[in-house]
Every structure is written in structure tokens, then in C-alpha cells.
Amino acid sequence: MSTPVLQIAGLRVEFPGLLRTVKAVRGINLTVTGGTVMGLVGESGSGKSMTAMAALGLIPKPGVVHGSVKVDGFEVVGRRDAELAPLRGGEAAMIFQNPMKALNPFFTVGEQMTDAIRCHLPFDKKAAIKAAIAALESVHLPDPTFTLDKYPHQMSGGQIQRVMIAMALACQPKVLIADEPTTALDVTVQAQIISLLRELVATQDRTILFITHDLGVVASLCDNVAVMYAGEIVETGSVVDVFADPKHPYTQKLMNTVPRLGAGDQNLNFIPGQVPDMGFPPKGCAFHPRCDQADDKCAASAPDYMIFNNDHKAACHRLDEAP
């Protein structure tokens, strides 16, 4: 049995204010085992990125984090920045949404990569440069030695994202967190980056938490998937189980929004309504205001998880009704 590398238990992320407290993440549990890729999917505003930030202790003030996040057994919640410094970029690394904003424009790629490597590994400058070149080669950037001398503005978005992936992998992290790494890229470059990540998973046995709203990417890249809505995980399981037989009404509707080849002039499906204001989340099941299967029970109390085969589980009151 694979060892858990990332363990999230009872995680809550809140932002207190004068008139309300925004509850961005509301008590989620999630485990990513070694050598697997976990997809975390949901609409914008569902809490995916806040979960990723909390995993590395990056929630900005006045945000408050409760619960537990363990990376390879190391507890993240409640630690000071100085205690988390060896973790960030060392044991766990993150690829951010917008590569154009991720690098410092005043330093070359080589300066930034070697600085990051020497922060976590006992390398001199020569060894750090060698490690940086090897990392750039692993993401198929042509002429990595020349790339080290470039400034970010001299590179395309796709090239910078490859640099970010190389930088994330350079220190051999136990877990890689990819927060919608293709969102700011054009379609062709998106496909190249996904292909690269798929290759890294296959050849280097990487453990990845992959955050996205693209179910097609999840189907092609991930082993397991967790569906997030309004700060909660409403369904989780293997990609095979969840995609073949989605249980939660939100998961079903989310999958129905995916355009299909051969559909002709058929209108695109969408989910009516909006993700709720997390300063005033709905009582009961958070999805009930948008759910065409909801009844009074859904509005009155939050559902428990119902477990199906192979750890496939979903939280919906209607699931315990006889078919």
C-alpha cells in the first residue's frame, strides 16, 4: 500500500471581517498517496486555490487556518515562516497559475534557479548550475545553458511555465502542487504542458495535487479526483469510478458541461446559478439552491458521506434513497 505524502484533515480557511467571516475552505479531508496524481476540481471560488495555499502555509493575513496539513509527516498548520522555509520548494513545491508573474523580472532564470536550489540542497554554485541545467533538460527546453542567461521578459509564457516546472522539480520535492498551471496559456501550449506533466508522472513517479476546472485534463492525467464546491469536497474517488458513475448532483452537472465532439449545433450545457457567497454560505447542503433534486432535508442539514466501491464516496442526502 502506498504511503500518504499529503494528508489534509479537517482543514478550514477563514478570513474574518467586521461584518462577516468568509469561510473559503470548510473542513475538508484529502489524502494523496505517493506516486499518484490527485485532481482537485470545481468552479472558480470553490476553494481549490485556498486549499493549495494552505498546504504550504501561504494563506495571507488576516486569513486563519484550522485543522491539519501534513507533508510527508510534517505538520504545516501553526508553523512560523522560518519553520516552513525548508518545506517550501524542498519537500513540497508549487506551480502557480500565471507563469508571467511567478519569476522576478530583475534576475535571470539561472540566478533564480540556482538560488532556489542552494536554499534547499548543499550545493556550491557550480553544482547548482549543473542541477539547473539538468532540470531544464527534463522539461525539454532547448539549449538550457542559454536559457539560464535569459530574463523572464525574453521568454514566452509556455517557456516560463516550463522553467517554473523545472524549478519546482529541481530539489526533488515529495509532492508537487500544480494550481491550474495552464490557465494563462494558449490552447496549443496548454496541451504541451499537460503532455510534459504526463511524461514526468510516467517516468519519475511524481506525487502531484493537480488543481483545475478542466475535467478532460483530469481524465488524462490523474489517478484520483476530488470534486470541490463551496469550500467542501462533495465527491471523491478514482477517476475511473467518478467519471463512470458520478454520484453527487454537482459532479453530474459539472461533467455535463463538458463539450462533446459530434454534438453538432447542440447548445452548451451549464449549471444555473452561482457559487454562493462564502461570507454567508447556505445552510444544509451548499449546492441545494442550484440542485434540481433538492428537497427540504437538503436545505435543513448537511449530508454525510456515503461510501461506494473502492473508496468512491459522495455527500448527498438523496444517495441513501432506494432506487
PANU-811473 format. One line per field, with one value per residue (C-alpha): residue in three letters; residue number from 1; x, y, z. Coordinates in nm, 4 decimals, padded with zeros to 6 digits. Last residue first. Layout:
<rs>
type (ALA,...)
seq (NUM,...)
px (X,...)
py (Y,...)
pz (Z,...)
</rs>
This chain:
<rs>
type (PRO,ALA,GLU,ASP,LEU,ARG,HIS,CYS,ALA,ALA,LYS,HIS,ASP,ASN,ASN,PHE,ILE,MET,TYR,ASP,PRO,ALA,SER,ALA,ALA,CYS,LYS,ASP,ASP,ALA,GLN,ASP,CYS,ARG,PRO,HIS,PHE,ALA,CYS,GLY,LYS,PRO,PRO,PHE,GLY,MET,ASP,PRO,VAL,GLN,GLY,PRO,ILE,PHE,ASN,LEU,ASN,GLN,ASP,GLY,ALA,GLY,LEU,ARG,PRO,VAL,THR,ASN,MET,LEU,LYS,GLN,THR,TYR,PRO,HIS,LYS,PRO,ASP,ALA,PHE,VAL,ASP,VAL,VAL,SER,GLY,THR,GLU,VAL,ILE,GLU,GLY,ALA,TYR,MET,VAL,ALA,VAL,ASN,ASP,CYS,LEU,SER,ALA,VAL,VAL,GLY,LEU,ASP,HIS,THR,ILE,PHE,LEU,ILE,THR,ARG,ASP,GLN,THR,ALA,VAL,LEU,GLU,ARG,LEU,LEU,SER,ILE,ILE,GLN,ALA,GLN,VAL,THR,VAL,ASP,LEU,ALA,THR,THR,PRO,GLU,ASP,ALA,ILE,LEU,VAL,LYS,PRO,GLN,CYS,ALA,LEU,ALA,MET,ALA,ILE,MET,VAL,ARG,GLN,ILE,GLN,GLY,GLY,SER,MET,GLN,HIS,PRO,TYR,LYS,ASP,LEU,THR,PHE,THR,PRO,ASP,PRO,LEU,HIS,VAL,SER,GLU,LEU,ALA,ALA,ILE,ALA,ALA,LYS,ILE,ALA,ALA,LYS,LYS,ASP,PHE,PRO,LEU,HIS,CYS,ARG,ILE,ALA,ASP,THR,MET,GLN,GLU,GLY,VAL,THR,PHE,PHE,PRO,ASN,LEU,ALA,LYS,MET,PRO,ASN,GLN,PHE,ILE,MET,ALA,ALA,GLU,GLY,GLY,ARG,LEU,PRO,ALA,LEU,GLU,ALA,ASP,ARG,ARG,GLY,VAL,VAL,GLU,PHE,GLY,ASP,VAL,LYS,VAL,SER,GLY,HIS,VAL,VAL,GLY,PRO,LYS,PRO,ILE,LEU,GLY,LEU,ALA,ALA,MET,ALA,THR,MET,SER,LYS,GLY,SER,GLY,SER,GLU,GLY,VAL,LEU,GLY,MET,VAL,THR,GLY,GLY,THR,VAL,THR,LEU,ASN,ILE,GLY,ARG,VAL,ALA,LYS,VAL,THR,ARG,LEU,LEU,GLY,PRO,PHE,GLU,VAL,ARG,LEU,GLY,ALA,ILE,GLN,LEU,VAL,PRO,THR,SER,MET)
seq (323,322,321,320,319,318,317,316,315,314,313,312,311,310,309,308,307,306,305,304,303,302,301,300,299,298,297,296,295,294,293,292,291,290,289,288,287,286,285,284,283,282,281,280,279,278,277,276,275,274,273,272,271,270,269,268,267,266,265,264,263,262,261,260,259,258,257,256,255,254,253,252,251,250,249,248,247,246,245,244,243,242,241,240,239,238,237,236,235,234,233,232,231,230,229,228,227,226,225,224,223,222,221,220,219,218,217,216,215,214,213,212,211,210,209,208,207,206,205,204,203,202,201,200,199,198,197,196,195,194,193,192,191,190,189,188,187,186,185,184,183,182,181,180,179,178,177,176,175,174,173,172,171,170,169,168,167,166,165,164,163,162,161,160,159,158,157,156,155,154,153,152,151,150,149,148,147,146,145,144,143,142,141,140,139,138,137,136,135,134,133,132,131,130,129,128,127,126,125,124,123,122,121,120,119,118,117,116,115,114,113,112,111,110,109,108,107,106,105,104,103,102,101,100,99,98,97,96,95,94,93,92,91,90,89,88,87,86,85,84,83,82,81,80,79,78,77,76,75,74,73,72,71,70,69,68,67,66,65,64,63,62,61,60,59,58,57,56,55,54,53,52,51,50,49,48,47,46,45,44,43,42,41,40,39,38,37,36,35,34,33,32,31,30,29,28,27,26,25,24,23,22,21,20,19,18,17,16,15,14,13,12,11,10,9,8,7,6,5,4,3,2,1)
px (-03.3541,-03.3886,-03.2845,-02.9435,-02.7988,-03.0573,-02.8987,-02.5748,-02.2101,-02.0142,-01.7757,-01.5621,-01.3296,-01.3053,-01.6794,-01.9396,-01.9210,-02.1971,-02.0664,-02.2860,-02.5318,-02.5532,-02.8901,-03.2027,-03.1827,-03.1161,-03.3897,-03.6446,-03.5810,-03.3067,-03.3072,-03.2988,-02.9875,-02.8836,-03.0078,-02.9162,-02.5447,-02.4361,-02.6075,-02.7594,-02.7403,-02.6207,-02.2854,-02.2951,-01.9407,-01.8885,-02.1148,-02.2601,-02.1238,-02.3629,-02.6949,-02.7730,-02.5096,-02.4273,-02.4807,-02.3633,-02.6348,-02.6381,-02.5222,-02.3278,-02.2651,-02.0044,-01.7267,-01.8515,-01.8432,-01.8003,-02.0933,-02.2484,-01.9497,-02.0170,-02.3853,-02.3094,-02.0470,-02.2966,-02.5676,-02.3294,-02.2936,-02.0779,-02.0681,-01.8029,-01.6227,-01.6173,-01.5168,-01.2423,-01.1044,-01.0698,-01.2727,-01.4041,-01.7330,-01.8686,-01.5393,-01.6275,-01.5341,-01.8383,-01.7945,-01.4976,-01.4777,-01.1889,-01.0203,-00.7934,-00.5418,-00.4989,-00.3565,-00.5981,-00.9307,-00.8209,-00.7169,-01.0587,-01.2250,-01.0768,-01.1510,-00.8029,-00.5879,-00.3364,-00.2006,00.1010,00.3192,00.5807,00.6879,00.9681,00.8945,00.5146,00.4399,00.7009,00.5558,00.2034,00.3376,00.5022,00.1860,-00.0099,00.2448,00.2287,-00.1519,-00.1629,00.0870,-00.1525,-00.4532,-00.2963,-00.1535,-00.2874,-00.4858,-00.2156,-00.0756,-00.4175,-00.2538,00.0058,00.1154,00.4182,00.4829,00.7990,01.0124,01.3214,01.5062,01.4984,01.1332,00.9762,01.2453,01.1867,00.8105,00.8655,01.1057,00.8455,00.5931,00.8387,00.8758,00.4989,00.4541,00.7193,01.0712,01.2765,01.0634,01.1724,01.5434,01.7678,02.1113,01.9855,01.8078,02.1423,02.2598,01.9206,01.9621,01.6123,01.3677,01.2564,01.1232,01.3972,01.6606,01.5640,01.6123,01.9523,02.0614,01.9506,02.1385,02.4589,02.4134,02.3664,02.6818,02.8855,02.7376,02.8101,02.5435,02.4141,02.0494,01.7483,01.8415,02.1109,01.8446,01.6312,01.9301,02.0421,01.7009,01.6667,02.0142,01.9824,01.6469,01.7976,01.7067,01.5136,01.1868,01.1374,00.9537,00.5954,00.4078,00.4402,00.3812,00.0223,-00.1454,00.1307,00.3463,00.4133,00.6829,00.6822,00.9722,01.2170,01.0454,00.8585,00.9391,01.2791,01.1195,00.8257,00.9966,01.1081,00.7562,00.6130,00.4172,00.0549,-00.0599,00.2237,00.2677,00.5489,00.4500,00.5472,00.3541,00.0921,-00.1975,-00.4156,-00.7171,-00.7586,-00.6189,-00.6883,-00.6603,-00.5885,-00.3226,-00.2094,-00.2508,00.0866,00.1344,00.2271,-00.0905,-00.2878,-00.2038,-00.3265,-00.6521,-00.7036,-00.6521,-00.9303,-01.1798,-01.4908,-01.4500,-01.3919,-01.5774,-01.4555,-01.1745,-00.8951,-00.7100,-00.4895,-00.1867,-00.0224,00.3353,00.2992,-00.0524,-00.2623,-00.5096,-00.7944,-01.0254,-01.2103,-01.3487,-01.4865,-01.2489,-01.3184,-01.5282,-01.5523,-01.6261,-01.8799,-01.9446,-01.6064,-01.4037,-01.2620,-01.0993,-01.1384,-00.9561,-01.0718,-00.8931,-01.0470,-00.7684,-00.5284,-00.2621,-00.0007,00.2561,00.0378,00.2352,00.1339,00.0000)
py (00.3367,00.3356,00.6619,00.6788,00.8782,01.1545,01.3065,01.3797,01.3597,01.1367,00.8445,00.6239,00.4409,00.1401,00.0750,00.3084,00.5153,00.7582,01.0794,01.2696,01.5354,01.8899,01.9690,02.1759,02.2764,01.9225,01.7861,02.0191,01.8788,01.9108,01.7186,02.0252,02.1497,02.5148,02.6282,02.2805,02.3009,02.4136,02.1136,02.2328,02.6034,02.8257,03.0057,03.3716,03.5044,03.2218,03.3956,03.1005,02.9594,03.0851,02.9945,02.7551,02.4910,02.4999,02.2845,02.4009,02.4114,02.1344,02.2569,01.9403,01.7192,01.5245,01.6011,01.6651,01.9877,01.9338,02.0915,01.7513,01.6611,01.9537,01.8626,01.5085,01.6256,01.8732,01.6072,01.3837,01.0247,01.0293,00.6797,00.6310,00.9574,00.9004,00.5346,00.5677,00.8886,00.7100,00.8527,01.1777,01.3630,01.6717,01.8159,02.1401,02.5067,02.5972,02.3001,02.0671,01.7448,01.5196,01.3081,01.0054,00.8691,01.1945,01.2863,01.2037,01.2205,01.5184,01.7072,01.6468,01.7605,02.1081,02.3125,02.2511,02.1769,01.8944,01.7563,01.5630,01.2742,01.2011,00.8543,00.9976,00.8459,00.8229,01.1275,01.3351,01.2290,01.3288,01.6627,01.7214,01.6273,01.8697,02.1423,02.0731,02.0708,02.4044,02.5447,02.4661,02.6069,02.9382,02.9802,03.1652,02.8669,02.6039,02.5655,02.5476,02.5235,02.2458,02.1169,01.8872,01.6426,01.4778,01.7505,01.6582,01.9894,02.0681,01.9687,02.3058,02.4913,02.2696,02.3266,02.7016,02.6941,02.5027,02.7713,03.0363,02.8646,02.8442,03.2099,03.3126,03.4192,03.7397,03.9081,03.6403,03.7289,03.4876,03.3640,03.0275,02.9714,02.9671,02.6750,02.5074,02.4943,02.3709,02.3376,01.9762,01.9713,01.7307,01.9432,02.2397,02.0268,01.9024,02.2605,02.3694,02.0793,02.1744,02.5372,02.4285,02.2147,02.5119,02.7466,02.5148,02.2640,02.1645,02.1477,02.3520,02.7184,02.6280,02.5054,02.8182,03.0488,02.8382,02.8689,03.2434,03.3317,03.0989,03.2407,03.5867,03.8460,04.1750,04.0291,03.8102,03.4962,03.3963,03.6803,03.5578,03.1995,03.2758,02.9842,02.8789,02.5663,02.4665,02.2690,02.0422,01.8832,02.1473,02.4331,02.5288,02.2723,02.4102,02.7574,02.6307,02.6684,03.0223,03.1064,03.0057,02.6828,02.6602,02.4342,02.2655,01.9381,01.7260,01.3622,01.3610,01.6861,01.7094,01.9549,01.9668,02.1641,02.5390,02.8196,03.1897,03.4519,03.8074,03.7597,03.5646,03.1851,03.0518,02.7657,02.5247,02.3141,02.6284,02.7766,02.4641,02.4575,02.8279,02.7515,02.4934,02.6871,02.6730,03.0279,02.9284,02.6057,02.2677,02.0169,01.8768,01.6072,01.3687,01.2274,00.9199,00.8156,00.8507,00.8819,01.1979,01.2215,01.4715,01.5822,01.9133,02.1189,02.4293,02.6122,02.9742,03.0620,03.4405,03.5839,03.8652,04.2251,04.3424,04.0770,03.7313,03.5366,03.1634,02.8517,02.5213,02.1891,01.8974,01.6651,01.7093,01.4435,01.4795,01.2017,00.9063,00.5811,00.3439,00.0000)
pz (-00.6370,-00.2563,-00.1010,00.0628,-00.2264,-00.1996,00.1102,-00.0781,00.0292,-00.2078,-00.1760,-00.4010,-00.1627,-00.3971,-00.4157,-00.2637,00.0546,00.1546,00.3029,00.5439,00.4313,00.5730,00.7278,00.6637,00.2976,00.1758,00.4026,00.2445,-00.1043,-00.3631,-00.6936,-00.9208,-00.7395,-00.7558,-00.4112,-00.2735,-00.3527,-00.0055,00.1536,00.4794,00.5434,00.2628,00.2964,00.4062,00.3772,00.1313,-00.1184,-00.3063,-00.6351,-00.8992,-01.0562,-01.3401,-01.4237,-01.7937,-02.1010,-02.4412,-02.7053,-02.9659,-03.3054,-03.3785,-03.0742,-03.2699,-03.0243,-02.6728,-02.4742,-02.0966,-01.9107,-01.8417,-01.6245,-01.3935,-01.3785,-01.2664,-01.0183,-00.8716,-00.8478,-00.6473,-00.7660,-01.0777,-01.2312,-01.4998,-01.4251,-01.0503,-01.0692,-01.3320,-01.1824,-00.8501,-00.5662,-00.4261,-00.4031,-00.2262,-00.1041,00.0722,00.0298,-00.1780,-00.4128,-00.4530,-00.6529,-00.5517,-00.8188,-00.8310,-01.0814,-01.2719,-01.6129,-01.8966,-01.7122,-01.5034,-01.8162,-01.9706,-01.6489,-01.6832,-01.3702,-01.2362,-00.9341,-00.9650,-00.6387,-00.7623,-00.6462,-00.9133,-01.0288,-01.2464,-01.5881,-01.6012,-01.3869,-01.5690,-01.9061,-01.8020,-01.6807,-02.0190,-02.2097,-01.9916,-02.0704,-02.4447,-02.4486,-02.2691,-02.5205,-02.8052,-02.6188,-02.5201,-02.1714,-01.8648,-01.7323,-01.7925,-01.4401,-01.2716,-00.9277,-00.9589,-00.6185,-00.6378,-00.3559,-00.2197,-00.3763,-00.5842,-00.5456,-00.9178,-00.9643,-00.8818,-01.0752,-01.3782,-01.3556,-01.3287,-01.6246,-01.8273,-01.7322,-01.8487,-02.1858,-02.2295,-02.1422,-02.3930,-02.2946,-02.3124,-02.0465,-01.7962,-01.8291,-02.0153,-01.9086,-01.7821,-02.1140,-02.2983,-02.0846,-02.1314,-02.5114,-02.5937,-02.3021,-02.2844,-01.9257,-01.8114,-01.9877,-01.7697,-01.4569,-01.5769,-01.6483,-01.3008,-01.1388,-01.3246,-01.2222,-00.8601,-00.8753,-00.9976,-00.7372,-00.4442,-00.3481,-00.0049,-00.1233,-00.0132,-00.0436,-00.2978,-00.5417,-00.5106,-00.5608,-00.8579,-01.0225,-00.9681,-01.0892,-01.3875,-01.4951,-01.4918,-01.2315,-01.2473,-01.3810,-01.0698,-01.1783,-01.0967,-01.2628,-01.6220,-01.5050,-01.4045,-01.2298,-00.9902,-00.9835,-00.6244,-00.4471,-00.1437,00.0440,-00.0789,-00.2602,00.0528,00.3217,00.4264,00.4701,00.6771,01.0151,00.9309,00.8128,01.1513,01.1890,01.3039,01.0218,00.8326,01.0227,00.8774,00.8132,00.4443,00.4083,00.6818,00.6830,00.9934,01.1079,01.1327,00.9158,00.9724,00.6994,00.8116,00.6846,00.3814,00.3466,00.2331,00.4792,00.2019,00.2110,00.2964,-00.0437,-00.2210,-00.0238,-00.0928,-00.4624,-00.4638,-00.2520,-00.4732,-00.5997,-00.9604,-01.0323,-00.9154,-00.9479,-00.7323,-00.9265,-00.7309,-00.9112,-00.7619,-00.6832,-00.3079,-00.1704,-00.1718,00.1157,00.1492,00.4281,00.4059,00.6931,00.5274,00.2954,00.1975,00.5006,00.4680,00.8104,00.8207,00.9209,01.0515,00.8737,00.9427,00.6571,00.7119,00.5943,00.7412,00.7031,00.8926,00.7821,00.4898,00.4350,00.1605,00.1191,00.2208,00.1829,-00.0950,00.0000)
</rs>
